[in-house]
Amino acid sequence: MGARKAAARAAARAAGPAVATANCGCGVTPGTGRTAIAVDADHKARTLTRLRRIEGQVRGLQRMVEEDRYCADVITQIASVQEAMRGVSRELMRNHLRHCAATAIRQGDAEADAMYDELLDLMFTGRR
């Protein structure tokens, strides 16, 4: 098995159970290859910039391990990457709440209940 396939399987296992889904307020329907509609270009650019910076941090971690750097230094850098990822997640959640969730909740009981379940699942997924 290739390294990419093994990494993908490991990531899927680490991701845990799937998050409950609701119809997104921006018009996306679950199960249809969900993609966001009307994404703010500035928000997307900022998110991509942050993710690229994190990618660079992870490459730096790889070099640290390859160079047999002191374990405590590597662990400190891992914590930095984890905090950066939490920051990206917070921004994505804020955007989801402002747009998708708010619209779905305004649509009525069934959509609101599904969105509440999705949000609860997302919050508890973030705590793992």
C-alpha positions, 0 to 999 in steps of 0.5 A, a space after each residue: 500500500 502506498 504511503 498516501 493511501 496509508 496516510 489517508 486511511 489513518 486520517 479517516 480513522 483519526 477523524 472519527 464518526 461522521 458529523 451530523 449534517 443539515 441543509 446549509 443555509 447557503 443552499 448546499 444539500 448534504 450528500 451531494 458533494 457539499 460545496 459552499 456557495 457564495 463564499 466571501 473571497 476575502 475570507 477564503 483568501 485569508 483562510 488559505 494563507 493561514 493554512 499555507 503558513 501552517 503547512 510550512 510549520 508542519 514541514 519545519 516539524 518534519 525537518 526537526 524530526 529528521 535532524 533529531 532535534 530535542 523532543 521538547 522543542 518538537 513538542 512545543 512546535 507541535 503545540 503551535 501548529 495545533 493552536 494555529 489549526 484551532 484558529 482556522 477552525 474557529 474562523 470557519 465556525 464563525 463563518 458557518 454560524 453567521 451564514 449557513 447556520 443562521 439561515 437554516 435556523 430561520 427556515 423553520 423547525 425541521 431545518 433548525 433542529 438539523 442545524 442544532 444537531 450539526 452544530 453540537 456534533 461540530 463542537 464536540 468533534 473540535 474537543 477531541 
